[in-house]
Amino acid sequence: MSEQIILNADSRERTGSNKARVIRKVDGMVPAIIYGDEKDSLNIKLRLNELTKASQNELFYTQVLIIKNGDLEEKVVLKELQKDPAKGKFLHADFLRVSRKTQLKVIIPINFINEDECAGVKNDGGVLTKAIREVEVMCLAGNIPESIDVDVENIELGQSIRLTEMSLPDGAEIPGLSEETDQMVISVNAPKAVEEEPEILDGDELPEGESESSDDDSSEESEVDSEGSEES
């Protein structure tokens, strides 16, 4: 299991757009809010450097995070992270409180294993085609997987793995998955044939043993033969 992502926060009394700008410019922090789990909302501000570093980790967007505010410790998941579209600076963050029994929808990356050992690639020169690289799953907050492993070792040429064929962690499911909504995840396809361009002879080149005058000579001989037959 990966290391838990922890963010340190301070309480925030000031609210509103003007006061939020002061927090960002003067305090050098990012305003945020924690809500949910039938508790009062908590206005906080986060250290910009910590938030920036955490946001560079893919798990920041899928795993349960810990926010420490003095002696208070909150387990949350990120719900929204607002950025300035022009400057890319963080403007605000929303976090949802969770318990281990909270059901969440999260996007989980797919980890393809044994690609080098894939039967269709090793034995038949096939090519792996990845149609999906991440999937939305419903699971408990205390049981969010870092990734979903898909073993491709035994896939033969022309075969594939679909969403309905993936093995999910205990308690996890893909919302709304059915035969109608099923999708291809990965397949082994034959490599595209490379068409060879036909060899084009130069206009002056002819097969060996033939010459340009051969047709003319034969026509002249035919004329002589016909003239001889008329005279006779």
C-alpha positions as CSV (number, residue, x, y, z in Angstrom):
1,M,0.0,0.0,0.0
2,S,1.3,3.5,-0.8
3,E,2.1,6.1,1.8
4,Q,-0.9,8.1,3.0
5,I,-1.1,11.6,1.7
6,I,-1.3,14.1,4.5
7,L,-2.2,17.8,4.2
8,N,-1.8,20.4,7.1
9,A,-4.4,23.0,7.4
10,D,-5.3,26.1,9.5
11,S,-8.9,27.2,10.4
12,R,-10.3,29.9,8.2
13,E,-12.7,32.4,9.6
14,R,-12.7,34.7,6.6
15,T,-15.1,33.7,3.8
16,G,-16.2,35.3,0.6
17,S,-14.3,36.1,-2.7
18,N,-12.5,39.2,-1.4
19,K,-11.2,37.4,1.7
20,A,-10.3,34.4,-0.3
21,R,-8.0,36.6,-2.5
22,V,-6.4,37.9,0.7
23,I,-5.7,34.3,1.8
24,R,-4.1,33.5,-1.5
25,K,-2.1,36.7,-1.9
26,V,-1.2,37.7,1.7
27,D,-1.2,34.3,3.5
28,G,0.2,32.4,0.5
29,M,-2.4,29.6,1.2
30,V,-5.4,28.1,-0.6
31,P,-8.9,28.4,0.8
32,A,-10.8,25.1,1.2
33,I,-13.8,23.5,2.8
34,I,-14.5,20.1,4.3
35,Y,-18.1,18.9,4.5
36,G,-20.3,15.8,4.7
37,D,-20.7,12.8,7.0
38,E,-23.6,14.6,8.7
39,K,-21.2,17.1,10.4
40,D,-20.8,20.9,10.2
41,S,-18.8,22.2,7.3
42,L,-15.2,23.3,8.2
43,N,-13.6,26.2,6.5
44,I,-9.8,25.8,6.2
45,K,-6.8,27.0,4.3
46,L,-4.0,24.8,3.0
47,R,-0.3,25.4,2.5
48,L,0.2,26.0,-1.2
49,N,3.5,24.1,-1.5
50,E,1.9,21.0,0.2
51,L,-1.2,21.1,-2.0
52,T,0.9,21.6,-5.2
53,K,3.1,18.6,-4.3
54,A,0.1,16.4,-3.4
55,S,-1.6,17.3,-6.7
56,Q,1.3,15.9,-8.6
57,N,0.5,12.4,-7.2
58,E,-2.2,10.5,-9.1
59,L,-3.4,9.0,-5.8
60,F,-4.4,12.5,-4.6
61,Y,-7.4,12.2,-6.9
62,T,-8.5,8.7,-6.0
63,Q,-7.4,7.8,-2.5
64,V,-8.6,8.8,1.0
65,L,-6.5,11.8,2.2
66,I,-5.8,13.0,5.8
67,I,-6.1,16.7,6.6
68,K,-4.7,17.7,9.9
69,N,-6.0,20.9,11.5
70,G,-4.4,21.3,14.9
71,D,-5.5,18.2,17.0
72,L,-8.3,17.5,14.5
73,E,-7.7,14.9,11.9
74,E,-10.2,14.5,9.0
75,K,-10.3,11.6,6.5
76,V,-11.5,13.0,3.2
77,V,-11.6,12.6,-0.6
78,L,-11.1,15.4,-3.1
79,K,-14.3,16.5,-4.7
80,E,-13.2,19.6,-6.6
81,L,-9.9,21.5,-7.1
82,Q,-10.4,24.9,-8.8
83,K,-7.6,26.5,-10.8
84,D,-7.1,29.8,-12.5
85,P,-7.5,28.8,-16.2
86,A,-5.0,31.5,-17.3
87,K,-2.3,31.3,-14.6
88,G,-2.9,27.7,-13.3
89,K,-2.9,28.8,-9.7
90,F,-5.0,26.9,-7.2
91,L,-8.1,28.9,-6.2
92,H,-10.1,26.6,-3.9
93,A,-10.5,23.0,-2.9
94,D,-13.5,21.0,-1.8
95,F,-13.1,17.8,0.3
96,L,-15.8,15.3,1.4
97,R,-15.5,13.6,4.7
98,V,-15.6,9.8,4.6
99,S,-15.7,6.8,6.9
100,R,-14.5,3.4,6.1
101,K,-18.1,2.4,5.2
102,T,-18.7,5.4,2.9
103,Q,-19.5,4.2,-0.7
104,L,-17.6,6.3,-3.2
105,K,-17.3,6.5,-7.0
106,V,-13.6,6.8,-7.9
107,I,-11.6,6.6,-11.1
108,I,-9.0,3.8,-10.8
109,P,-6.1,3.3,-13.3
110,I,-5.8,-0.1,-15.0
111,N,-2.4,-1.8,-14.6
112,F,-1.6,-4.2,-17.4
113,I,0.8,-6.9,-16.3
114,N,2.9,-9.5,-18.2
115,E,2.7,-7.6,-21.5
116,D,6.1,-9.0,-22.5
117,E,4.8,-12.5,-21.9
118,C,1.6,-12.1,-23.8
119,A,1.0,-15.3,-25.8
120,G,-0.4,-13.6,-28.9
121,V,2.5,-11.2,-29.0
122,K,5.3,-13.7,-28.3
123,N,4.0,-16.6,-30.5
124,D,2.2,-14.9,-33.3
125,G,3.7,-11.4,-33.5
126,G,0.4,-9.7,-32.5
127,V,0.1,-6.2,-31.2
128,L,-1.5,-5.2,-27.9
129,T,-4.2,-2.6,-28.3
130,K,-5.3,-0.8,-25.1
131,A,-8.8,0.6,-25.4
132,I,-9.3,1.7,-21.8
133,R,-6.6,2.8,-19.3
134,E,-8.8,3.7,-16.3
135,V,-12.3,2.8,-15.0
136,E,-14.8,4.2,-12.6
137,V,-15.6,1.9,-9.7
138,M,-17.9,2.0,-6.7
139,C,-16.3,0.8,-3.5
140,L,-15.9,1.5,0.2
141,A,-13.7,4.5,1.2
142,G,-11.6,2.2,3.3
143,N,-11.0,-0.2,0.4
144,I,-10.1,2.0,-2.6
145,P,-7.6,0.1,-4.8
146,E,-4.5,1.9,-6.1
147,S,-5.0,0.2,-9.5
148,I,-6.8,-2.7,-11.1
149,D,-4.5,-5.4,-12.4
150,V,-5.2,-7.0,-15.8
151,D,-3.0,-10.0,-16.6
152,V,-2.5,-10.3,-20.4
153,E,-0.1,-13.3,-20.4
154,N,-2.6,-15.8,-21.7
155,I,-4.3,-13.7,-24.4
156,E,-4.0,-15.3,-27.8
157,L,-4.0,-13.5,-31.1
158,G,-7.5,-12.3,-31.9
159,Q,-8.6,-12.5,-28.2
160,S,-9.5,-9.7,-25.8
161,I,-10.5,-8.8,-22.3
162,R,-13.6,-6.8,-21.6
163,L,-14.9,-4.9,-18.6
164,T,-17.1,-7.8,-17.5
165,E,-14.1,-10.1,-17.5
166,M,-11.9,-8.1,-15.2
167,S,-11.3,-9.2,-11.6
168,L,-12.2,-6.4,-9.2
169,P,-11.2,-6.1,-5.6
170,D,-13.7,-7.4,-3.0
171,G,-16.6,-5.0,-2.5
172,A,-15.9,-3.1,-5.7
173,E,-18.1,-2.9,-8.7
174,I,-18.4,-0.9,-12.0
175,P,-21.6,1.1,-11.8
176,G,-24.2,0.3,-14.4
177,L,-22.1,-2.4,-16.1
178,S,-24.1,-4.8,-18.2
179,E,-23.9,-6.6,-21.5
180,E,-25.2,-3.5,-23.2
181,T,-22.6,-1.2,-21.6
182,D,-19.7,-3.6,-21.7
183,Q,-16.5,-2.3,-23.4
184,M,-13.3,-3.7,-24.7
185,V,-10.3,-3.1,-22.4
186,I,-7.4,-4.7,-24.3
187,S,-7.0,-6.9,-27.3
188,V,-4.3,-8.7,-29.3
189,N,-4.6,-7.9,-33.0
190,A,-2.6,-9.0,-36.0
191,P,-0.1,-6.4,-37.2
192,K,-1.1,-4.3,-40.1
193,A,0.3,-5.7,-43.4
194,V,2.7,-3.4,-45.1
195,E,1.9,-3.3,-48.8
196,E,4.9,-3.5,-51.1
197,E,4.9,-1.1,-54.0
198,P,5.1,-3.0,-57.3
199,E,8.4,-2.6,-59.2
200,I,8.0,-0.2,-62.0
201,L,10.4,-0.6,-64.9
202,D,11.7,2.5,-66.7
203,G,10.2,3.1,-70.1
204,D,13.5,2.2,-71.8
205,E,13.9,-1.1,-69.9
206,L,12.5,-4.2,-71.4
207,P,12.8,-7.9,-70.4
208,E,16.1,-9.5,-71.5
209,G,16.1,-10.9,-75.0
210,E,13.5,-8.4,-76.4
211,S,14.1,-5.2,-78.2
212,E,12.0,-2.3,-79.4
213,S,12.4,-3.3,-83.0
214,S,11.1,-6.9,-82.5
215,D,7.5,-5.9,-83.2
216,D,8.4,-3.8,-86.2
217,D,10.6,-6.6,-87.7
218,S,7.8,-9.1,-87.3
219,S,5.3,-6.8,-89.0
220,E,7.7,-6.2,-91.9
221,E,8.2,-9.9,-92.4
222,S,4.4,-10.4,-92.5
223,E,4.1,-7.7,-95.2
224,V,6.8,-9.5,-97.3
225,D,5.1,-12.8,-96.9
226,S,1.8,-11.4,-98.0
227,E,3.3,-9.7,-101.0
228,G,5.0,-12.9,-102.1
229,S,1.8,-14.8,-101.9
230,E,0.0,-12.2,-104.0
231,E,2.6,-12.5,-106.8
232,S,2.4,-16.2,-106.8
